[in-house]
Amino acid sequence: MTARMTTRPISLAIVQNRRSPKEPQSAYPTDLAQGGLLTTLTLHLGSIGNESMRSGSMHVSERDGAVRAELVMPGTICPFGPLEGQLCDQWNNVEWHAPAAMILDFGAVPPGAPPIQDDGGYAFHIFTPETERTTHYFFGSSGSYGEEEAWMPKMIGELQNRVFLEEDNPMMEAIEERMAGRDFWDLKPAILSSDAAAVRVRRKIAKLCRQEARVPG
């Protein structure tokens, strides 16, 4: 299922979130953070994911250096939004751009309906390394809303803060602590089919680092 675009005469709102400058930066490396976004929604059961979405299928592709992971979930229960709690066909796609930026397109439609992607509805994630083991994480989203949907930007902002600061962040920090500075591949990790995009991105980042190290400066 490939989503197609549509336009409608409505206003554009942008929800922007990030860790406060007064708070400590996220205590894990950038490549670990990006890998987490490119896997499944299992961690977010009860917020942006649910058990029915485990049946989704992922397709990974690459074009012009960008890695795209498309997660298609037909016949599943919508976790939030106008179709919350209802049977729907939904998708959640992540596209990685080197070295550390991602854009997400996502949506849900009634079963069998055309998968129309709102042309203003995207989420973005930008990672800025501070050290080899710490990362500044910026995230937000855009969306097109009519007057009757004016409540949605606030709801989305609160949901994003919960998902990324209260669910993702503690898990990534716990993984980094368990790794204790050891190289990812030295730990001989079990690779699942849902990790295909994350593994590809990790290898591309490693290649870029090797190339940069060879450039005379």
Residue pairs with C-beta under 8 A, 6 or more apart in sequence:
1 72
1 74
1 89
1 91
1 115
2 70
2 115
3 91
3 93
3 105
3 107
3 115
3 116
3 117
4 114
4 115
4 116
4 117
5 116
5 117
5 118
5 119
6 116
6 117
6 118
6 119
7 119
8 144
10 144
10 145
10 146
11 144
11 145
11 146
12 120
12 142
12 143
12 144
13 142
13 143
13 144
13 145
13 152
13 153
14 140
14 141
14 142
14 143
14 153
15 140
15 141
15 142
15 143
15 153
15 156
15 157
15 160
16 140
17 138
17 139
17 140
17 157
17 160
17 161
17 164
18 136
18 137
18 138
18 139
18 140
19 25
19 26
19 136
19 137
19 165
25 130
25 134
25 135
25 136
25 137
26 33
26 134
26 135
26 136
26 137
26 169
26 172
26 173
27 133
27 134
27 173
27 176
28 133
28 134
28 135
28 172
28 173
28 175
28 176
29 129
29 132
29 133
29 134
29 135
29 176
30 99
30 100
30 127
30 128
30 129
30 135
31 184
31 201
31 202
31 205
32 172
32 175
32 176
32 184
33 127
33 135
33 137
33 168
33 172
34 96
34 100
34 102
34 127
34 198
34 201
34 202
34 205
35 195
35 198
35 201
35 202
36 43
36 168
36 171
36 172
36 198
37 94
37 102
37 125
38 67
38 69
38 94
38 96
38 102
38 195
38 197
38 198
38 201
39 192
39 194
39 195
39 197
39 198
40 49
40 54
40 56
40 58
40 71
40 194
41 48
41 49
41 53
41 71
41 92
42 49
42 54
43 49
43 167
43 168
43 171
44 163
44 167
45 51
47 79
47 80
47 159
47 162
47 163
47 167
48 79
48 80
48 159
48 163
49 79
50 76
50 77
50 79
52 73
52 75
52 76
52 77
53 73
53 76
53 77
53 79
53 90
55 73
55 75
55 76
56 71
56 72
56 73
56 76
57 71
57 72
58 69
58 70
58 71
58 72
58 193
58 194
58 196
58 197
59 69
59 70
59 72
60 67
60 68
60 69
60 70
60 196
60 197
60 200
61 67
61 68
61 70
62 68
62 200
65 97
65 98
65 204
66 95
66 96
66 97
66 98
67 95
67 96
67 197
67 200
67 201
67 204
68 93
68 94
68 95
68 96
68 197
69 93
69 94
69 95
69 196
69 197
70 91
70 93
71 91
71 92
71 93
71 94
72 91
73 89
73 90
73 91
73 92
74 89
74 90
74 111
75 87
75 89
75 111
76 87
76 88
76 89
76 90
77 85
77 86
77 87
77 88
78 84
78 85
78 86
78 87
78 88
78 90
78 108
80 159
81 108
83 108
83 109
83 110
86 110
87 110
87 111
88 108
88 109
88 110
88 111
89 108
89 109
89 110
89 111
89 112
89 113
89 115
90 106
90 107
90 108
90 109
91 105
91 106
91 107
91 108
91 115
92 104
92 106
93 104
93 105
93 106
94 102
94 103
94 104
94 197
95 102
95 103
95 104
95 105
96 102
96 197
96 201
97 103
98 204
98 205
98 208
99 205
99 208
100 126
100 127
100 128
100 129
101 124
101 125
101 126
101 127
102 124
102 125
102 126
103 122
103 123
103 124
103 125
104 122
104 123
104 124
104 125
105 117
105 121
105 122
106 121
106 123
107 115
107 116
107 117
107 118
107 121
109 115
109 116
118 143
118 144
119 144
120 142
120 143
120 144
121 141
121 142
121 143
121 144
122 141
122 142
123 139
123 140
123 141
123 142
123 160
124 139
124 140
124 141
124 142
125 137
125 138
125 139
126 137
126 138
126 139
127 135
127 136
127 137
127 138
128 135
128 136
128 138
129 135
129 136
130 136
133 176
133 181
137 164
137 169
139 160
139 164
140 160
141 156
141 160
143 152
143 153
143 156
145 152
145 153
179 187
184 202
191 199
